[in-house]
């Protein structure tokens, strides 16, 4: 078995992509590290799997960036 360079890499890359997407759209993530981890794990395990629910959690956990 090979070791993975990134532990939970897909989850963390998904979070990084979410942060980048929000940034491109003028928003920033305001979730705590624990809240962001919980969100990503819930999506990855299928506990949270409806797009509208995921979008709502991201919407509530982000705010407009002030330039």
C-alpha positions in Angstrom: 0.0 0.0 0.0 1.3 3.5 -0.9 1.2 6.4 1.5 -0.8 9.4 0.5 1.0 12.7 0.3 -2.0 14.5 1.7 -4.0 13.0 4.5 -7.7 13.6 3.7 -6.4 15.3 0.5 -9.6 15.3 -1.4 -11.5 16.9 1.5 -8.9 19.6 2.0 -8.7 20.3 -1.7 -12.5 20.6 -1.8 -12.3 23.1 1.0 -9.6 25.0 -0.8 -11.6 25.1 -4.0 -14.6 26.3 -2.1 -12.6 29.2 -0.5 -11.2 30.1 -4.0 -14.6 30.0 -5.6 -16.0 32.3 -2.9 -13.1 34.6 -3.3 -13.6 34.9 -7.1 -17.2 35.7 -6.3 -16.4 38.4 -3.8 -17.1 36.4 -0.6 -15.0 34.9 2.1 -15.5 31.9 4.3 -16.3 32.8 7.9 -16.6 29.3 9.4 -14.3 28.3 12.2 -11.8 25.5 11.4 -14.1 23.1 13.3 -17.2 24.2 11.4 -15.4 23.9 8.0 -14.1 20.5 8.9 -17.6 19.3 10.0 -19.1 20.6 6.7 -16.5 18.9 4.5 -16.8 15.6 6.4 -20.6 15.7 6.2 -20.5 16.3 2.5 -17.8 13.6 2.0 -19.7 11.0 4.0 -23.0 11.7 2.3 -24.6 12.9 5.5 -25.2 16.3 3.8 -25.9 15.6 0.1 -28.5 18.0 -1.2 -27.0 20.8 -3.2 -29.5 23.3 -1.7 -28.5 22.3 1.8 -24.8 22.5 1.0 -25.3 25.9 -0.6 -27.2 27.2 2.4 -24.5 26.1 4.8 -21.9 27.8 2.7 -24.0 30.9 2.3 -24.5 31.2 6.1 -20.8 30.5 6.7 -19.6 33.2 4.4 -19.8 37.0 3.9 -19.1 39.6 1.3 -15.4 40.6 1.2 -14.7 44.3 1.9 -12.2 45.6 -0.7 
